[in-house]
Amino acid sequence: MLDKAARAAYEPAHLSLLTGNFEAGWATREVRWNMPDFAAEYPKLPQGKWLSEEPVAGKTILVHIDEGLGDALQSALISAS
């Protein structure tokens, strides 16, 4: 059942992104990690995932790229600033 609910939320997430509703689109797109197609690729890290709820000043964060080279380059540019 979890997989069906995740799939039902996954496609509207793309629609939100395509129509410029980035906050909702990116947040909703996280359901992909509950889908068997993606779950095996989810990074298994002991520190847990940063969800933008606490400041990162003075901390080290790992940026994990899961979309491809273009997104990797874009993330590198953004995180360097």
N, C-alpha and C positions, 0 to 999 in steps of 0.2 A: 504493500500500500504506500509506503514512503516513496518508492520509486515513481509511482504514478502521480503522486502529489508534486514531487520535484519536477517531473516532466511537464506537468500542467503549468507550473510557475516559470519554467525555463524559457519557453517561447515568448510569453508576454514581456519578459525581461529584455529580450532583443528588440521588441517593438518600442519599449520605453527608451532604449538607447538610440534607436533610429529616429525617434521623434524629439530628441533633445532632453528627455527627462532622465538625465544621467544619474542623479542621486538614487532614484527608485530603480533604475535599470541595473546599476552596478550592485546595489544591495540585493535585489531579487535574484540576480544571476548567480549569487553564491550557492543557491540550491543545487547547482550542478555537482557539488561534492557529495550529494546524497544519491546520485545516480550511479549505477554500476559502471557505466561507460567511463566515468571520470574518477570515481572513488579510488581506484587503484593508483592513480597518478597524484593523489593528494599528498603533499609533502608531510611526512611524519617527523615532526620536530618536538623535542621535549619541552621547549619554551612556550609552546602554544602560539596562537595567532594574534597579531596586533590588530585591533578593530577600531583604531582611531579614537579610542575613548580615554586615552591617557597621553600626556606629552612624551615625546621621544627625545627631548633635550638631554644631552649627556648620556644617551643610551645608544647601543648599536642595534640596528635592525637588518634583517636579511630580506632582500627583495627577491622573491621567487617569481620567475616568469613562466607563465603557462600557456601563452597564446602564440608565440612565434618570434622570429627575428625582428620584425618591425616593432612589435610591442616591447621587446627587450631593449631596443635602441631608444625608443621613446621613454621608457621607464628610467633608463640610465641618464638621459638628459634631464628629466624632471627631478630625480632624486639627487643629482649632483648640485642642484641649485639651492 
